[in-house]
Amino acid sequence: MLKPMKLHDWNDARLILATAKLGSFVKAATSLGLDQKTASRRIKLIEETIGRPIFHRRKTGAVATE
């Protein structure tokens, strides 16, 4: 059974949406005024919290999972 997703704040939702739209942690971080390492760390924490990946990480960027 999946755990209900609990975002830490609206900035997490903005980061997820920007990454999905732009297809890249770097582009999403830049658009939100964040450091890329911070963006990657926040996405990883969210994924650990819900117990599943949100994005497939590829050399060419990030693709949202189903």
C-alpha positions in Angstrom: 0.0 0.0 0.0 1.3 3.4 -0.9 1.9 6.0 1.8 0.1 9.2 1.3 2.4 11.9 -0.1 3.0 14.8 2.2 4.9 17.7 0.8 7.1 19.7 3.1 5.9 23.0 1.6 4.6 24.5 -1.6 8.2 25.0 -2.8 8.4 21.2 -3.1 5.3 21.2 -5.4 6.8 24.0 -7.5 10.1 22.1 -7.8 8.3 18.9 -8.9 6.2 20.7 -11.4 9.2 22.7 -12.8 11.3 19.6 -13.1 8.5 17.7 -14.9 7.8 20.7 -17.3 11.5 21.5 -18.0 12.8 17.9 -17.9 15.9 18.8 -15.9 16.9 19.4 -12.3 19.3 22.1 -13.4 16.7 24.0 -15.5 14.1 23.6 -12.7 16.6 24.8 -10.1 17.6 27.8 -12.2 14.1 28.8 -12.9 13.3 28.7 -9.2 16.5 30.4 -8.1 17.9 27.3 -6.4 21.2 25.6 -6.5 21.1 22.3 -8.5 22.4 20.3 -5.5 19.6 21.7 -3.3 17.0 20.8 -5.9 18.3 17.3 -6.3 18.5 16.8 -2.6 14.9 18.0 -2.1 13.6 15.7 -4.8 15.5 12.7 -3.3 14.0 13.5 0.2 10.5 13.7 -1.3 11.0 10.3 -3.1 12.3 8.7 0.1 9.3 10.1 2.0 6.8 8.6 -0.4 8.8 5.4 -1.0 9.0 5.6 -4.8 10.8 7.6 -7.5 9.1 10.6 -9.0 11.6 11.0 -11.9 13.8 8.7 -14.0 17.2 10.2 -14.0 19.0 10.2 -17.3 22.1 11.8 -18.7 19.9 14.0 -20.8 17.7 15.1 -17.9 14.8 13.9 -15.8 11.6 12.2 -16.9 8.6 12.0 -14.7 7.5 8.5 -13.7 3.9 7.3 -14.3 
